[in-house]
Amino acid sequence: MRTVAIILVLSLAACANVPEARHYVLSTQADGGQNTSITGELAVGLGRIDLPRYLRQPALVIRTAEQEVRPATYHRWAEPLDRGIRRSFALHLDAELPGYRVEAAPTNLGDAALRVDLEVDQFHGSESGEVVFGGRWKAYSNENGRLVAGQAFRFRTATTQPGYSEIVKVKVEQIALLSSDVAASLAPVLQGAQHTN
């Protein structure tokens, strides 16, 4: 009986020492909703957001060595990572393309002039404080499926403070940088499409 009581006390003590999981989103309080007041304008639709298997998990991923990554067990995404990237990318791209609509939902691509697919191959922090976001984006004409723009991207940014919150903050900034680059490439294509309609 005494052994059972000791085991119970030790089990409760171990449970009390387990850190509480923290959850993160890829947006800031300043991020507003998308510009829904624009109607009848050409739209850009977000298509596929592809992630490698090691990123399709609830935990943030940290690179610990050149060929080694580990999940940050108590630091998790508040939603599936592909959804978080889609939402953040759509909000930032919408802000970068005034006069055009950005459709974040892949089911709303019917009236989009262009479809943008995003293939992410790196989206992690590191023990050294570097945050990496890399992959490739491609834009296709929704009318004929032709590739009209695209390029590889890689952002490497050093955090200014330690901690997982800082890593997530930098990831949001990197998504904003990607959105700006994509918008700069898409603007002339959209203008050309507008003149032909």
Secondary structure, 3 states (H helix, E strand, C coil): CHHHHHHHHHHHHHHHCCCCCEEECCCCCCCCCCCCCCCCCCEEEEEEEECCHHHCCCEEEEEEECCEEEEEEEEEECCCHHHHHHHHHHHHHHHHCCCCEEECCHHHCCCEEEEEEEEEEEEEEECCCEEEEEEEEEEEECCCCCEEEEEEEEEEEECCCCCHHHHHHHHHHHHHHHHHHHHHHHHHHHHHHHHHC
